[in-house]
Structure formats: structure tokens, C-alpha cells
């Protein structure tokens, strides 16, 4: 059962990528540089994953849609824990950005379960329903 079509999932991916790209502008001036760098690294990783995935927003078809969802779902707890792992949890804006990004990544990852994109499967040959060529007649 597909929860969301791959086009909507791709739009959500791009929204998360743009949000992470713009988030450092929301950080205060005393926020550690590691928070900004982590934001851009995660954004670049998600963009690369999106470009390599077999779905309408991808450029290449190297990562299956279901694997894309597994990677996003697995990345969610890492995103939530990143402020504490990298030591910038005291800055609320940076902490909120990564916690919300983790929640968004989990929700986006869960929307891929049970689904695949049409670009993943090779086209099947037409089914012969017993039609005879014109030269054979009845």
C-alpha cells in the first residue's frame, strides 16, 4: 500500500532540502560553525540521495525508491541526536532545526513503504491475447 505518490514524496524531499539550506540564516551569530556545516552537509547528502533515486525528482536511477525510504528513515534518529553529538544543543535554533529535520525525514521515509516508482521496473512486453496477424484470417 502506497501512502503518498512518489511525486509528492519528491516535493517533500525538496522542501526539506531547501529548509536545511536556508536554516543557517535563522541561527544566531554566536551559534557554532559546526551547526552550520552540519546543516549544509546533511542538505547536500539528501540532495545527492534524491538525485540518485529512481523517482520523478531524481536525475539518475541508481537507488531504488524503497532503499531511499530506508535511508531517510534511518537518518532520522541521527538528525535528532546530531546537536548533542556535535555539541551545539545549547543553541535552541540549531537544535530545533535538526529535531524538526529528523521528524520530517522519518515521515518522508515512512511514506515510501510499500511503494515503488515505475522507472524501477523494466517495461513488460505486450500480452498476446491470441490475435492473429492479418494474413492468417479466420
N, C-alpha and C positions, 0 to 999 in steps of 0.2 A: 504494500500500500504506500503510495507516494503522498507525502504530506503537502509538499509545495513543488510546483513545476520548477525545472532547472533554470528557467529564465528568471523567476522570482528569487531563487537562491543566489543566482549570479548578481542580481541587483543588490541583494543584501550584502554579499561579499564586497562589492564595490563601495557601498555605503560605509562599511566598516573600515575599508582601506582609506577612504577619504577622511573619515573621522580620525583615524590614527595619524594621518598626515597633518591634519590641522590642529590636533590636540596640543602639541608643544607650545603653540601660541597662547594657550589658556594657562600654561604653567606660570607661576610667579618667577621673578628674576633670580631668587635665591634657590630655586629647585636645582638639584644636582644635574650635571650634564649627562650622567648615566641614564637618567629617566628619559631625557630627550633622545638619546642614542638608542635606547631600548625601544622606544616608540617607533622610530624610523626603521630599525632592524625588523621588528615584528611586521610593520606595514609592508616592507619590501618582501619579506617571506610570504605573507599572504597574497601579495600581488603576483609573485612568481608562481605560487601554487595555483592561483586562479588562471594564469596564462597557460599553464601546462595541463590543465584538466580538460577532459572530454565533455564540454558543455558549451552552450552558446556564447558565453563570455570568454572562453579560452581560445588562445591562438594556436596551440599545438595540442595534439591528442596523445599525450604521454601518460597521464594519470587518470585512472578510471574515476568516475563520479563518486562511487561508493568509497573508494580509498580517500578521495578528497574530504568526504564527510568524516571518515575515521580520523584523519589528521587534524581536522578542525576540532572535533570533539576531544581529542587527546591534548590539544594545545590549550584548551580552556582552563584546566586547573593550573597549568604553568603560568598563564597570563595573570590569573588571580593571585598567585603566590609571588610573582616577579617583584613587586615593590618590597617585600620582606627579604627576598633572596638577594636583591641588589642593593638594599639599604636605603631606599628612598620612601619608605612607608610613612615617615613623619610629615611629608608634604601631601596634604589632602587632595589637591587637584590631580597630581600624578597617580596617587593611589586609586582614586575614583575612576580615572580613565582606564587603568588596567583591569580593575574589577569589572567595570561595565563591558570592556572588550572581551573579557573571559566569558561573561554571561552571553554576550552576543555570539561569540564563537561556538559556545555549546549549543545554543538554539539553532544556529545555522547548520552545525554538524548533524544535529538530530533530524533536520528536515531532509537529509539525503538518504535516510534509511529506507530500504525497500524500493529505491528508485534507481533508474539508470537513464542515461541520455541516449538518444537514437544514434548519435555519432559513434558510440562504443561498439555497436553490433554491425557486422557487415550486412549489406542488403541481401535478402534471400531471393533466390530465383523465383520467377513466377510459377505458380502451381498449374500443372497440366490437368485440366478438367475433362480430358477426353475429346477435346475439339480436334477435328480432322483438318488437315490442310485442304485448301480449295480444290486441288487436283484429284483427291480421292473420292469425293462425292459420297452419297448415302449408300 
